[in-house]
């Protein structure tokens, strides 16, 4: 196995990112998105990221394949929320359980801290998801609340645990 390479995402990564994203949309409840993304949708989504800003996209490459991605997105549209971001990490289903998600998420958080512009990072975890909950706790997030039966997908209601991390 080759060394893991974590870097900022590029436009040429979008097809692999779209494939990973669409798997989770189609097969799981970890995202509440219901429709698979088109390439045009992913291009528009990609425009929000800036390597020096608070909305960043990182990818992990291993064995010449894109193993996963991590992103920080706007937490809320109202201006007072600007110093807060929502963070997430998604791995290709064949790449789980190898520590890639932890390294990728850690790299995103470190990059965000270097900007000096992020006050809090939030992770919304659809439960049950013990692996994601452990990951958030290992990376310094704490439980901040529970949204009971907040979403309906795959024939049932799902609750969401809110994790928050004070940055910098």
C-alpha positions as CSV (number, residue, x, y, z in Angstrom):
1,X,0.0,0.0,0.0
2,X,1.4,3.4,-1.0
3,X,1.6,6.3,1.4
4,X,-1.5,8.4,2.0
5,X,-1.4,11.8,0.3
6,X,-3.7,14.5,1.6
7,X,-4.1,17.6,-0.5
8,X,-6.6,20.3,-1.4
9,X,-9.3,19.1,-3.8
10,X,-9.1,20.0,-7.5
11,X,-11.7,20.2,-10.2
12,X,-10.3,16.9,-11.7
13,X,-11.3,15.1,-8.5
14,X,-14.9,15.9,-8.9
15,X,-15.9,12.7,-10.7
16,X,-14.4,10.5,-8.0
17,X,-16.0,12.8,-5.3
18,X,-19.3,12.5,-7.1
19,X,-19.1,8.7,-7.1
20,X,-18.4,8.6,-3.4
21,X,-21.1,11.1,-2.6
22,X,-23.7,9.4,-4.7
23,X,-23.0,6.0,-3.0
24,X,-23.9,7.6,0.4
25,X,-27.0,9.3,-1.1
26,X,-28.2,6.1,-2.7
27,X,-27.3,3.5,-0.1
28,X,-27.2,5.1,3.4
29,X,-28.8,7.6,5.7
30,X,-25.5,9.3,6.7
31,X,-26.5,12.1,4.4
32,X,-30.1,13.4,4.2
33,X,-29.6,14.3,0.5
34,X,-32.1,12.3,-1.5
35,X,-31.0,12.8,-5.1
36,X,-27.7,11.8,-6.7
37,X,-25.5,14.7,-7.8
38,X,-24.7,15.4,-11.4
39,X,-21.3,16.6,-12.5
40,X,-22.8,20.1,-13.0
41,X,-24.0,20.0,-9.4
42,X,-20.6,19.0,-8.2
43,X,-18.9,21.8,-10.2
44,X,-21.2,24.4,-8.6
45,X,-20.6,22.9,-5.2
46,X,-16.8,23.0,-5.8
47,X,-16.9,26.8,-6.4
48,X,-17.4,27.6,-2.7
49,X,-14.0,26.2,-1.7
50,X,-10.9,28.3,-1.1
51,X,-7.6,26.9,0.2
52,X,-7.0,29.9,2.4
53,X,-10.6,30.5,3.5
54,X,-12.8,28.7,5.9
55,X,-14.7,26.6,3.3
56,X,-12.1,24.0,2.3
57,X,-12.1,20.7,0.4
58,X,-9.4,18.1,1.1
59,X,-8.9,14.8,-0.6
60,X,-7.0,11.7,0.3
61,X,-5.2,9.7,-2.4
62,X,-3.9,6.2,-1.9
63,X,-2.7,3.7,-4.5
64,X,-3.4,6.2,-7.3
65,X,-7.1,6.4,-6.3
66,X,-9.1,9.0,-4.5
67,X,-9.9,7.3,-1.2
68,X,-12.1,10.0,0.3
69,X,-12.7,13.7,0.9
70,X,-13.4,16.1,3.7
71,X,-15.1,19.5,3.6
72,X,-15.9,22.5,5.6
73,X,-19.1,24.2,4.6
74,X,-21.1,27.2,5.6
75,X,-22.9,26.4,8.9
76,X,-25.9,28.7,8.2
77,X,-26.8,31.4,5.8
78,X,-27.3,34.2,8.3
79,X,-24.2,36.4,8.6
80,X,-23.6,36.1,12.3
81,X,-22.9,32.3,11.8
82,X,-20.0,33.1,9.5
83,X,-17.2,32.0,11.9
84,X,-18.8,28.6,12.3
85,X,-18.5,25.7,9.8
86,X,-20.1,22.4,9.2
87,X,-17.5,19.6,8.7
88,X,-17.8,16.2,7.1
89,X,-15.7,13.3,5.8
90,X,-16.6,10.7,3.3
91,X,-14.6,7.7,2.2
92,X,-14.9,5.3,-0.7
93,X,-16.7,2.2,0.8
94,X,-13.6,0.1,0.2
95,X,-11.3,2.5,2.1
96,X,-13.0,2.4,5.6
97,X,-11.4,1.0,8.7
98,X,-7.8,2.0,7.6
99,X,-7.4,5.3,9.5
100,X,-7.8,7.3,6.3
101,X,-10.9,9.2,7.6
102,X,-9.1,10.2,10.8
103,X,-6.1,11.5,9.0
104,X,-8.2,13.3,6.4
105,X,-10.5,14.9,9.0
106,X,-7.5,15.9,11.2
107,X,-5.8,17.6,8.2
108,X,-9.0,19.6,7.5
109,X,-9.3,20.7,11.1
110,X,-5.6,21.7,11.2
111,X,-5.9,23.6,8.0
112,X,-9.0,25.5,9.3
113,X,-7.2,26.3,12.5
114,X,-4.3,27.9,10.5
115,X,-6.7,30.4,9.0
116,X,-7.5,31.8,12.4
117,X,-11.0,32.5,11.1
118,X,-13.0,29.6,12.4
119,X,-14.5,29.8,15.9
120,X,-16.4,26.5,16.0
121,X,-16.7,23.4,13.8
122,X,-19.8,21.3,13.8
123,X,-20.4,17.7,12.8
124,X,-23.9,16.4,12.3
125,X,-23.9,12.6,12.7
126,X,-27.0,10.5,11.8
127,X,-27.2,7.9,14.5
128,X,-26.6,5.1,15.0
129,X,-23.1,5.5,13.6
130,X,-20.6,4.5,16.3
131,X,-17.5,4.8,14.0
132,X,-18.3,8.5,13.2
133,X,-19.2,9.3,16.8
134,X,-15.8,7.8,18.0
135,X,-14.0,9.7,15.3
136,X,-15.5,13.0,16.3
137,X,-14.7,12.4,20.0
138,X,-11.1,11.5,19.1
139,X,-10.7,14.7,17.2
140,X,-11.8,16.9,20.1
141,X,-15.5,17.3,19.3
142,X,-18.0,17.1,22.1
143,X,-21.7,16.2,22.1
144,X,-23.8,19.4,21.8
145,X,-27.3,18.1,21.3
146,X,-29.6,15.7,19.7
147,X,-32.2,16.3,16.9
148,X,-34.7,13.5,17.4
149,X,-36.1,11.9,14.3
150,X,-35.0,15.0,12.3
151,X,-35.0,13.3,8.9
152,X,-36.9,10.6,7.0
153,X,-34.9,8.4,4.6
154,X,-34.9,4.8,3.5
155,X,-38.4,4.2,5.0
156,X,-37.8,5.5,8.5
157,X,-37.0,8.5,10.7
158,X,-33.4,9.1,11.8
159,X,-32.0,11.2,14.7
160,X,-28.9,13.4,14.4
161,X,-26.3,14.0,17.1
162,X,-24.7,17.4,17.0
163,X,-20.9,17.5,17.7
164,X,-19.0,20.7,18.2
165,X,-15.4,21.6,18.5
166,X,-13.9,24.9,19.7
167,X,-11.2,25.9,17.2
168,X,-7.9,27.6,17.6
